[in-house]
Amino acid sequence: MGIQNRVALITGSASGIGKQTARRMAENGARVVINDVVADKVKATVEEFKKEGLNAIGVVADISSKSAVDAMVQETVETFGGLDILVNNAGMERAGALRKLTEQDFDITISVNLKGAFLCSQVAHNAMVGQKHGRIINIASRAWLGGPGQAPYSSAKAGIVGLTRVLALELAKMGITANCIAPGLIHTPLWEELPEKNRNLLLSKQPTGRLGSTDDIADAVMFLADDDNSYITGQVLYVCGGRSLFSG
Ligand SMILES: NC(=O)c1ccc[n+]([C@@H]2O[C@H](COP(=O)([O-])OP(=O)(O)OC[C@H]3O[C@@H](n4cnc5c(N)ncnc54)[C@H](O)[C@@H]3O)[C@@H](O)[C@H]2O)c1
């Protein structure tokens, strides 16, 4: 049945994976909310979508702030009359060896990636309960399995897996599913900024020998968001070209 006429809020969707996911959802008939903490990027993305004939509004909000999340969900419901799909995508990373990381590195990474997903799920599910339908899709990372230099990020993403399992259990009887997607290496602007040496090392560990695309993640989100997919909940779907099959 797809996602026709569904209302989808995608956090951190003025860039990368979130932006392509929002575009694909809108192309498939959803009404989408573009959220980001960077106002200029939200404005530019909404203008771009409107030129493409897509139904989108923009809401600037820092997802680690409860009051900002309350206001964002309220604006979504007031504009579109409800909320059906939440994609907790906004994220960031502070990487480094354990001895070099600061308390602030840890706090901000947990605050944006994990607390942000918690707050958005908590507020958004209230809008879904009455309609007995909802989809919460959390963008974790293959890195939740653990990666050297990734203490804050791996911790946050592992927290998201735990959060997803709790959401699935608590919300199942309300017709709301909650699942995680764990992307591996995905081709986003950040990749281009990495030194060639680092890129080659990362690629050498890819069973597929190549990066994934933002469409690979958008495809997985679309699958989990589909009205027909009501019996998959609490799961982690790896979209990482097989990289989750071994550690190191
Ligand atoms: N790119 C990859 O290879 C990869 C791999 C695994 C997981 N992921 C995850 O996928 C998600 C998207 O990553 P991406 O590569 O598209 O990154 P990106 O940097 O292109 O997009 C993330 C967006 O989130 C926004 N954001 C950051 N903090 C925010 C906040 N507090 N409130 C609202 N918005 C905020 C940023 O401004 C940015 O526009 C992240 O959760 C990331 O951890 C990415």
The ligand as an ORCA input file, in Angstrom:
! r2SCAN-3c Opt
* xyz 0 1
  N      27.153      8.637      6.100
  C      27.461      7.446      6.592
  O      28.351      6.743      6.089
  C      26.699      6.919      7.787
  C      26.981      5.618      8.228
  C      26.287      5.119      9.329
  C      25.309      5.889      9.947
  N      25.065      7.148      9.511
  C      24.033      7.920     10.225
  O      23.083      8.414      9.283
  C      22.543      9.644      9.749
  C      22.673     10.704      8.672
  O      24.046     10.863      8.373
  P      24.589     11.666      7.098
  O      25.838     11.005      6.680
  O      23.506     11.868      6.106
  O      25.010     13.033      7.818
  P      24.872     14.566      7.402
  O      25.840     15.305      8.250
  O      24.951     14.726      5.919
  O      23.374     14.902      7.874
  C      23.016     14.966      9.235
  C      22.183     16.224      9.446
  O      21.780     16.258     10.830
  C      21.775     17.613     11.220
  N      21.858     17.738     12.672
  C      22.933     17.585     13.475
  N      22.620     17.837     14.747
  C      21.296     18.140     14.765
  C      20.385     18.499     15.798
  N      20.797     18.611     17.071
  N      19.097     18.742     15.471
  C      18.683     18.646     14.178
  N      19.506     18.321     13.165
  C      20.789     18.082     13.444
  C      23.013     18.206     10.541
  O      22.940     19.627     10.461
  C      22.961     17.527      9.168
  O      22.285     18.309      8.204
  C      23.280      9.962     11.056
  O      22.514      9.553     12.159
  C      24.547      9.135     10.952
  O      25.078      8.829     12.213
  C      25.730      7.693      8.454
*
